[in-house]
Amino acid sequence: MPSDCIFCKIVNKEIPSAFLFENDALVVFKDINPQAPVHLLIVPRKHIRSINDLKDEDRSIISEMIFSGRNMAKTFKTDTSGYKLFFNVEKGGGQEVFHLHLHLIGGFEK
């Protein structure tokens, strides 16, 4: 874990954050700079720099992230109106924090 990784500090509760969900694999919290009425970040506890740094043993983490995204969409009632799940990969792909995370955005009016 890099000592300057803000998501590692959030995951380890060194920086206070209100977790909306957490389990052994990941945590979910609201984005501090939301781009939609609902903008959540699904962050694995394990530090993985980006999609490009995934290893075969990380397959279960990605699955857990996707299913947690689906479940959080239901919790925030965006599952029927629509939502997006996406990863930004590397600086050119919009990644700003270099700790793997999945965005859930939704809640727009129809």
C-alpha positions in Angstrom: 0.0 0.0 0.0 1.4 3.4 -1.0 1.6 5.6 2.1 -0.1 8.5 0.2 -3.1 6.5 -1.2 -6.2 8.3 0.0 -8.5 5.3 -0.7 -6.2 3.0 1.4 -6.5 5.6 4.2 -10.3 5.6 3.9 -10.5 1.8 3.8 -8.3 1.6 6.9 -10.4 4.3 8.6 -7.4 6.7 8.9 -9.6 9.2 7.1 -13.2 9.3 8.3 -15.8 8.3 5.8 -19.4 7.1 6.1 -19.5 3.7 4.6 -22.8 2.8 3.0 -21.7 -0.8 2.8 -18.6 -2.8 3.7 -17.6 -6.4 3.8 -14.2 -8.3 3.9 -13.5 -7.4 0.2 -14.6 -3.8 -0.2 -16.2 -0.6 1.0 -18.8 1.7 -0.6 -19.0 5.4 0.1 -20.3 8.6 -1.6 -18.0 10.4 -4.0 -17.0 13.8 -2.6 -17.3 15.4 -6.0 -20.5 13.8 -7.3 -21.3 13.9 -11.0 -24.9 12.7 -10.6 -27.6 12.7 -7.9 -26.3 9.3 -6.9 -22.5 8.9 -7.2 -20.9 6.1 -5.2 -17.5 4.6 -5.1 -17.0 0.9 -4.7 -13.4 0.4 -3.5 -11.6 -2.9 -2.8 -9.8 -3.2 0.5 -6.8 -4.6 -1.3 -4.7 -1.9 -3.0 -4.7 -2.5 -6.7 -3.4 0.4 -8.7 -5.8 0.1 -11.7 -7.5 -2.4 -14.0 -4.1 -2.7 -15.7 -2.6 -4.1 -12.5 -5.2 -6.9 -11.9 -3.9 -10.4 -11.4 -5.8 -13.7 -11.9 -6.4 -14.0 -8.2 -8.3 -10.6 -8.3 -11.2 -12.0 -10.3 -13.3 -12.5 -7.2 -12.8 -8.9 -6.2 -14.1 -7.6 -9.5 -17.1 -9.9 -9.3 -17.8 -8.6 -5.7 -17.5 -5.0 -6.9 -20.0 -5.5 -9.8 -22.5 -7.3 -7.6 -22.1 -4.7 -4.9 -22.8 -2.0 -7.5 -26.0 -3.8 -8.5 -27.1 -4.1 -4.9 -26.3 -0.5 -4.1 -28.3 0.6 -7.2 -31.3 -1.3 -5.7 -30.7 0.3 -2.3 -30.6 3.8 -3.9 -33.6 3.0 -6.1 -31.7 3.6 -9.3 -32.0 0.0 -10.5 -35.2 0.6 -12.5 -34.6 4.2 -13.6 -31.1 3.4 -14.8 -27.5 3.7 -13.7 -23.9 3.3 -14.9 -21.1 1.2 -13.5 -17.6 2.1 -14.8 -13.9 2.1 -14.2 -11.6 5.0 -15.2 -8.3 3.5 -16.2 -5.1 5.5 -16.1 -4.8 9.3 -16.4 -5.9 9.4 -20.0 -9.0 7.4 -19.1 -9.9 9.8 -16.3 -8.4 8.0 -13.3 -7.5 10.5 -10.6 -7.0 8.2 -7.6 -4.7 5.3 -8.4 -6.5 2.7 -6.3 -8.9 0.6 -8.3 -12.5 1.8 -7.8 -15.8 1.3 -9.5 -18.2 4.3 -10.0 -21.9 3.9 -9.7 -23.8 6.9 -11.0 -27.5 7.4 -11.5 -30.5 9.1 -10.1 -31.1 11.3 -13.1 -34.7 12.2 -13.9 -36.2 10.3 -16.8 
